[in-house]
Amino acid sequence: MREKILNDPRYKWYKRTVWTVAIIWASVVAVQSFPYYMLVGRGEAAFKHGAYVVAERDFKAAVNETRGLNEKDPRIARILNNLAVLYRVQGRYAEAEKYCSRTVAIAEKYFPNRSELPVSINNLAALLRDEGKYKESEELYKRALDLWHNRVKTKGDPKLASIISGLGKLYRDEGRYAEAEKMYLEALSIKQKALGKDHPEVAAVLDNLGGLMRDIGRYRESLEYYRRALAIDKKALGMSHPDTATDLNNLAGLLRDMHRPQEAEPLYERAFKIRIATLGPKHPLLAKSLSGMAELAVQKGKFPEAERLLGRAYELQTEALGNEHPDVATTLDLLGDVFTKEGKLAKAQKSLSHALTMREKLLGPAHPDVGLTLMHMASLELAMGNTRHASNLLNQSVRIFKSSLGQEHPTTKRALAAVNEIKAGAKGASVKS
């Protein structure tokens, strides 16, 4: 074709015709695609800033723009994935799972040997992890990795590192710390080689490693990872970026755990100010800062201040995420524990009961967060003088922790220590969590 027609001077008219038709067709496609990309871009910007109602509206409008397209058009998978992530963040798990499953089905049918399939499976695995369905989540993560290694086969892709890091997060949630560390370090190595050591995605993995080290009490290593992540994000994104605020907030939490409140407090405040300035006054991430400051206040014995901060966090979360979300349950759980410490036992009972009901419904009765609420309820029962009931609640929490986290997990050990205190007759003991 090239020799006999395209390069033959006698057929210049044919070449011009081919190029003209191609340009016209590309222009038509671009014009037709413009509304879709405008809606997706606007929706993704709204999502980043916590405007979830606006994001959902634009994403759904973008879905309408794809009607009539063949499912193998990548625009369909992209917008379905966006809706899945949006609903997952909002705690609308049933809707998120519907969109995740459809994205996986499309990828299996049209992109079986491309990265879309393991990436979509990875997203579904992350959703199931958030729901506390650890076994199903692990199976999907491993399937995603198997598909990548046997079909996609590229070894140094950052997308592969994200799947590995997600599996590491699952292992961390389950208390399988050695396996989590291995996954995180592998993901870190891939991202550093692919993106460079100063890339924000590298900072995200360092941040995960910092959280892992914090979980197991290796505070010096945690501090190093958190500071490295912060340094990267400050340089790459600036001091006013939401990711930098997350680094500051995590570092503050570690310093709080290390009983260095004078250093933690200004970091919490800086993180909070950055988040307000960049995300607006109603973003649910603000509640993370408020909760951290509240726990710092508890550490200082300033219970009324902690109550005020948690109350504000609860208002932000319910407005942004709805009345039934795991983050809302966490705030209610912390608030219930503060009420117990203040001696407001009726309020504590109401808050903790609400948290327990929500966690059992959203996460299942065997989730570790359910065990944490049972521990706080045991503290309440001890404060009310109901030692036997407190013991029963603690035993329930121990069974949950042993099953989900293992015998050697720090939380399991704390619950066992509390049970032993009661057995030893330590009346009025306060259950820590």
Summary of the structure (lengths in Angstrom):
residues: 433
radius of gyration: 25.3
end to end distance: 74.2
largest distance: 102.8
contacts: 1490
relative contact order: 0.05
helix: 81%
strand: 0%
